[in-house]
């Protein structure tokens, strides 16, 4: 059986990214990370976020650095979930982006998107869908109530 797993290249010891990502998502799984002072940095690890495995590698600066060309898409049901993930992923150096996108402190791009957005934007009523698109284009963090209000105008 084939599988596809994102492979993320960092230029840092992986202990902190592992702790950061697994502290944000419920039911995250990771290797136990306990290191004595002076112990070698973690070179590679596999973590699981919301059932999706991610391979992390401390590969040094040669190919380090993420771009928006690749992002991790997180589908959520509620505004509370959007707000919580947004706050936790942008803390300590993360940056908000447009239309539900953000970068975390490591420069990795995320899309935090309510499930209802697909329904609104995919509506057969193209006028209403366009109204929702126009509202979304004005937002950084997506706001479900504002998207729905724009759709319902």
Backbone as CSV, one residue per row, in Angstrom:
resi,resn,N_x,N_y,N_z,CA_x,CA_y,CA_z,C_x,C_y,C_z
1,UNK,0.832,-1.182,0.000,0.000,0.000,0.000,0.881,1.251,0.000
2,UNK,0.560,2.200,-0.841,1.289,3.461,-0.894,0.782,4.407,0.178
3,UNK,1.644,5.295,0.606,1.222,6.361,1.508,2.054,7.599,1.196
4,UNK,1.500,8.735,1.499,2.200,10.004,1.306,2.273,10.699,2.659
5,UNK,3.482,11.064,3.045,3.705,11.729,4.324,4.512,12.990,4.095
6,UNK,4.014,14.148,4.540,4.827,15.363,4.427,6.150,15.203,5.176
7,UNK,7.211,15.692,4.571,8.565,15.623,5.116,9.037,17.066,5.262
8,UNK,9.247,17.518,6.481,9.529,18.925,6.770,10.972,19.096,7.219
9,UNK,11.699,19.938,6.528,13.127,20.174,6.770,13.286,21.409,7.644
10,UNK,13.891,21.233,8.790,14.159,22.324,9.728,15.660,22.552,9.834
11,UNK,16.024,23.726,10.282,17.418,24.044,10.575,17.533,24.296,12.076
12,UNK,17.092,23.326,12.844,17.118,23.457,14.298,16.972,22.075,14.922
13,UNK,17.388,21.954,16.153,17.125,20.742,16.923,15.610,20.540,16.941
14,UNK,15.152,19.345,16.779,13.720,19.079,16.643,12.957,19.025,17.960
15,UNK,13.649,19.066,19.074,12.951,18.960,20.360,11.875,20.041,20.494
16,UNK,12.204,21.278,20.183,11.216,22.344,20.345,10.084,22.253,19.326
17,UNK,10.336,22.058,18.024,9.203,21.898,17.097,8.291,20.726,17.470
18,UNK,8.868,19.621,17.917,8.046,18.481,18.328,7.130,18.895,19.475
19,UNK,7.684,19.524,20.472,6.889,19.969,21.624,5.837,20.992,21.193
20,UNK,6.221,21.947,20.355,5.309,22.992,19.891,4.111,22.391,19.166
21,UNK,4.352,21.601,18.137,3.255,21.069,17.333,2.388,20.087,18.106
22,UNK,2.995,19.212,18.882,2.190,18.217,19.593,1.422,18.825,20.764
23,UNK,1.821,20.003,21.231,1.061,20.650,22.304,-0.188,21.352,21.765
24,UNK,-0.245,21.599,20.482,-1.351,22.353,19.888,-2.527,21.465,19.507
25,UNK,-2.235,20.275,19.002,-3.285,19.432,18.447,-3.639,18.296,19.402
26,UNK,-4.967,18.100,19.625,-5.382,17.012,20.510,-4.995,15.662,19.897
27,UNK,-4.713,14.717,20.726,-4.369,13.358,20.306,-3.111,13.290,19.447
28,UNK,-2.234,14.282,19.564,-0.966,14.233,18.830,-0.109,13.111,19.394
29,UNK,0.672,12.517,18.521,1.585,11.457,18.943,2.993,11.835,18.507
30,UNK,3.943,11.565,19.378,5.328,11.891,19.061,6.253,10.977,19.848
31,UNK,7.511,10.973,19.419,8.477,10.230,20.229,8.658,10.944,21.561
32,UNK,8.996,10.198,22.566,9.281,10.831,23.847,10.563,11.632,23.696
33,UNK,10.489,12.906,24.052,11.646,13.782,23.887,12.118,14.219,25.264
34,UNK,13.083,13.489,25.774,13.752,13.866,27.015,15.229,13.759,26.738
35,UNK,15.900,14.860,26.894,17.329,14.844,26.583,18.112,15.420,27.739
36,UNK,19.227,14.822,27.986,20.138,15.338,28.999,20.922,16.501,28.402
37,UNK,21.365,17.393,29.239,22.182,18.515,28.779,23.400,17.985,28.032
38,UNK,23.699,18.598,26.906,24.862,18.213,26.125,24.618,17.048,25.176
39,UNK,23.444,16.442,25.231,23.131,15.344,24.330,22.974,15.884,22.905
40,UNK,23.248,15.060,21.934,23.178,15.465,20.527,21.762,15.903,20.166
41,UNK,21.646,16.866,19.243,20.328,17.305,18.788,19.568,16.159,18.105
42,UNK,18.259,16.263,18.119,17.425,15.270,17.447,17.515,15.525,15.949
43,UNK,17.882,14.513,15.186,18.076,14.641,13.737,16.790,14.403,12.956
44,UNK,16.030,13.390,13.320,14.786,13.101,12.610,13.763,12.519,13.576
45,UNK,12.495,12.785,13.283,11.412,12.272,14.119,10.139,12.229,13.291
46,UNK,9.257,11.334,13.659,7.926,11.300,13.063,6.931,11.643,14.148
47,UNK,6.067,12.597,13.850,4.987,12.958,14.756,3.682,12.728,14.012
48,UNK,2.601,12.687,14.761,1.286,12.525,14.155,0.375,13.605,14.705
49,UNK,-0.221,14.385,13.799,-1.148,15.446,14.177,-2.496,15.148,13.527
50,UNK,-3.521,14.977,14.333,-4.870,14.686,13.836,-4.865,13.492,12.893
51,UNK,-4.074,12.490,13.211,-4.015,11.285,12.409,-3.078,11.347,11.214
52,UNK,-2.489,12.503,10.937,-1.590,12.667,9.789,-0.144,12.599,10.248
53,UNK,0.610,11.613,9.771,2.031,11.593,10.121,2.794,12.691,9.396
54,UNK,3.754,13.249,10.087,4.683,14.236,9.524,6.087,13.783,9.911
55,UNK,6.976,13.792,8.951,8.369,13.486,9.245,9.104,14.814,9.352
56,UNK,9.832,14.996,10.433,10.624,16.199,10.658,12.093,15.832,10.585
57,UNK,12.891,16.697,9.987,14.324,16.460,9.921,15.079,17.742,10.232
58,UNK,16.092,17.613,11.063,17.025,18.699,11.341,18.136,18.560,10.302
59,UNK,17.901,19.152,9.124,18.809,18.967,8.004,19.811,20.081,7.816
60,UNK,19.796,21.074,8.701,20.720,22.185,8.553,20.206,23.219,7.561
61,UNK,21.023,24.221,7.261,20.563,25.373,6.489,20.506,25.187,4.970
62,UNK,21.026,24.101,4.441,21.124,23.963,2.982,19.788,24.158,2.278
63,UNK,18.740,23.470,2.732,17.423,23.578,2.098,16.368,24.064,3.088
64,UNK,16.794,24.613,4.188,15.849,25.034,5.214,15.075,26.255,4.740
65,UNK,13.903,26.404,5.272,13.044,27.539,4.969,11.819,27.076,4.213
66,UNK,10.677,27.418,4.720,9.411,27.042,4.105,8.878,28.217,3.291
67,UNK,8.072,27.921,2.285,7.362,28.957,1.537,5.879,28.631,1.547
68,UNK,5.079,29.588,1.099,3.636,29.383,1.030,3.251,28.364,-0.048
69,UNK,4.224,27.937,-0.858,3.917,26.952,-1.897,3.424,25.644,-1.289
70,UNK,3.787,25.391,-0.053,3.295,24.225,0.678,2.704,24.724,2.001
71,UNK,1.508,24.256,2.300,0.893,24.614,3.575,0.171,23.396,4.123
72,UNK,-0.080,23.428,5.407,-0.866,22.383,6.054,-2.273,22.938,6.261
73,UNK,-3.252,22.236,5.724,-4.651,22.668,5.727,-5.357,22.005,6.895
74,UNK,-5.936,22.819,7.770,-6.651,22.300,8.934,-8.109,22.714,8.817
75,UNK,-8.980,21.734,8.718,-10.414,21.974,8.608,-11.028,21.885,9.999
76,UNK,-11.758,22.925,10.385,-12.356,22.980,11.721,-13.840,23.318,11.624
77,UNK,-14.568,22.980,12.664,-16.019,23.179,12.667,-16.459,24.524,13.245
78,UNK,-15.720,25.062,14.207,-16.228,26.209,14.970,-15.277,27.404,14.930
79,UNK,-15.836,28.560,15.248,-15.021,29.762,15.363,-14.048,29.637,16.524
80,UNK,-14.488,28.993,17.581,-13.600,28.779,18.729,-12.353,27.994,18.311
81,UNK,-12.527,26.970,17.491,-11.389,26.174,17.025,-10.472,27.004,16.135
82,UNK,-11.055,27.825,15.272,-10.246,28.723,14.431,-9.412,29.628,15.322
83,UNK,-10.079,30.284,16.254,-9.401,31.257,17.118,-8.290,30.606,17.940
84,UNK,-8.566,29.434,18.498,-7.564,28.767,19.325,-6.342,28.368,18.504
85,UNK,-6.560,27.734,17.357,-5.426,27.328,16.517,-4.654,28.537,16.022
86,UNK,-5.352,29.582,15.644,-4.715,30.806,15.144,-3.784,31.380,16.205
87,UNK,-4.294,31.490,17.424,-3.494,32.048,18.508,-2.283,31.171,18.823
88,UNK,-2.509,29.879,18.901,-1.424,28.974,19.289,-0.355,28.851,18.208
89,UNK,-0.759,28.879,16.938,0.225,28.729,15.865,0.991,30.018,15.582
90,UNK,0.419,31.171,15.914,1.127,32.431,15.650,1.901,32.957,16.858
91,UNK,1.821,32.283,17.987,2.506,32.754,19.187,4.029,32.746,18.988
92,UNK,4.696,33.693,19.616,6.167,33.756,19.645,6.829,33.756,18.272
93,UNK,6.376,34.664,17.415,7.054,34.825,16.139,6.281,34.373,14.926
94,UNK,5.106,33.783,15.113,4.275,33.443,13.964,3.699,34.698,13.339
95,UNK,3.192,34.583,12.124,2.665,35.749,11.420,1.306,35.439,10.803
96,UNK,0.327,36.321,11.041,-0.956,36.131,10.368,-0.800,36.390,8.871
97,UNK,-1.597,35.718,8.096,-1.627,35.932,6.655,-3.038,36.265,6.229
98,UNK,-3.283,36.221,4.961,-4.601,36.550,4.418,-5.422,35.285,4.201
99,UNK,-6.741,35.453,4.265,-7.701,34.411,3.872,-7.534,33.103,4.641
100,UNK,-7.211,33.200,5.932,-7.096,32.016,6.759,-5.710,31.403,6.813
101,UNK,-4.743,32.012,6.127,-3.368,31.503,6.126,-2.575,32.177,7.241
102,UNK,-1.601,31.452,7.762,-0.669,32.011,8.733,0.646,31.266,8.603
103,UNK,1.674,31.846,9.179,2.961,31.161,9.306,3.249,31.004,10.787
104,UNK,3.741,29.829,11.153,4.122,29.629,12.544,5.545,30.150,12.766
105,UNK,6.047,30.015,13.965,7.365,30.559,14.321,8.511,29.960,13.509
106,UNK,8.282,28.821,12.869,9.310,28.183,12.046,9.171,28.540,10.563
107,UNK,8.143,29.337,10.239,7.912,29.731,8.860,7.031,28.776,8.076
108,UNK,6.519,27.732,8.741,5.638,26.779,8.071,4.257,27.404,7.910
109,UNK,3.701,27.320,6.708,2.386,27.894,6.414,1.263,26.923,6.762
110,UNK,0.219,27.475,7.327,-0.972,26.736,7.710,-2.188,27.456,7.154
111,UNK,-3.218,26.703,6.822,-4.524,27.265,6.490,-5.502,26.756,7.550
112,UNK,-6.122,27.673,8.257,-7.097,27.317,9.285,-8.462,27.695,8.721
113,UNK,-9.241,26.683,8.318,-10.414,26.908,7.481,-11.647,26.220,8.069
114,UNK,-12.747,26.981,8.197,-13.977,26.345,8.674,-14.564,25.432,7.592
115,UNK,-15.122,24.311,8.006,-15.699,23.373,7.048,-16.810,24.013,6.225
116,UNK,-17.524,24.958,6.800,-18.626,25.597,6.085,-18.131,26.411,4.883
117,UNK,-16.874,26.786,4.865,-16.367,27.605,3.754,-16.535,26.890,2.417
118,UNK,-16.275,25.611,2.373,-16.443,24.857,1.128,-17.878,24.901,0.630
119,UNK,-18.828,24.832,1.552,-20.246,24.907,1.192,-20.583,26.286,0.636
120,UNK,-20.102,27.318,1.313,-20.398,28.681,0.870,-19.776,28.976,-0.498
121,UNK,-18.509,28.664,-0.647,-17.816,28.983,-1.897,-18.242,28.071,-3.041
122,UNK,-18.713,26.877,-2.716,-19.134,25.933,-3.750,-20.619,25.975,-4.053
123,UNK,-21.302,26.952,-3.514,-22.743,27.058,-3.716,-23.091,27.185,-5.199
124,UNK,-24.166,26.543,-5.623,-24.615,26.734,-7.002,-25.116,28.161,-7.262
125,UNK,-25.459,28.871,-6.184,-25.839,30.284,-6.326,-24.542,31.090,-6.384
126,UNK,-24.063,31.332,-7.576,-22.754,31.958,-7.767,-22.700,33.390,-7.224
127,UNK,-23.801,34.097,-7.172,-23.805,35.454,-6.603,-23.493,35.383,-5.112
128,UNK,-24.178,34.479,-4.426,-23.950,34.339,-2.987,-22.542,33.824,-2.714
129,UNK,-22.085,32.870,-3.520,-20.727,32.347,-3.352,-19.704,33.465,-3.541
130,UNK,-19.919,34.315,-4.540,-19.001,35.430,-4.790,-18.987,36.411,-3.621
131,UNK,-20.125,36.628,-3.008,-20.187,37.511,-1.833,-19.339,36.943,-0.692
132,UNK,-19.405,35.639,-0.506,-18.589,34.999,0.533,-17.104,35.087,0.181
133,UNK,-16.774,34.891,-1.094,-15.381,35.015,-1.538,-14.866,36.422,-1.264
134,UNK,-15.641,37.413,-1.615,-15.220,38.805,-1.407,-15.010,39.100,0.072
135,UNK,-15.879,38.576,0.932,-15.696,38.763,2.376,-14.414,38.080,2.836
136,UNK,-14.185,36.850,2.373,-12.988,36.104,2.761,-11.722,36.848,2.352
137,UNK,-11.742,37.458,1.187,-10.558,38.148,0.675,-10.172,39.358,1.531
138,UNK,-11.076,39.820,2.371,-10.795,40.954,3.250,-10.296,40.522,4.627
139,UNK,-10.294,39.232,4.880,-9.974,38.720,6.215,-8.555,38.183,6.301
140,UNK,-8.017,38.241,7.499,-6.837,37.454,7.842,-7.384,36.155,8.442
141,UNK,-7.637,36.153,9.740,-8.281,35.011,10.398,-9.725,34.954,9.879
142,UNK,-10.149,33.776,9.469,-11.504,33.655,8.936,-12.531,33.730,10.057
143,UNK,-13.637,34.411,9.761,-14.717,34.618,10.713,-15.980,33.997,10.120
144,UNK,-16.439,32.916,10.714,-17.580,32.171,10.180,-18.825,33.048,10.101
145,UNK,-19.118,33.810,11.140,-20.327,34.643,11.147,-20.280,35.687,10.028
146,UNK,-19.125,36.305,9.823,-19.015,37.307,8.759,-19.107,36.668,7.367
147,UNK,-18.520,35.495,7.210,-18.629,34.792,5.929,-20.096,34.433,5.641
148,UNK,-20.786,33.903,6.643,-22.192,33.533,6.472,-23.048,34.770,6.192
149,UNK,-22.780,35.887,6.907,-23.542,37.117,6.681,-23.335,37.636,5.264
150,UNK,-22.124,37.588,4.776,-21.850,38.033,3.400,-22.598,37.140,2.405
151,UNK,-22.590,35.857,2.645,-23.282,34.892,1.783,-24.788,35.165,1.782
152,UNK,-25.327,35.507,2.954,-26.784,35.678,3.124,-27.294,37.040,2.684
153,UNK,-26.412,37.965,2.329,-26.870,39.326,1.943,-27.861,39.280,0.811
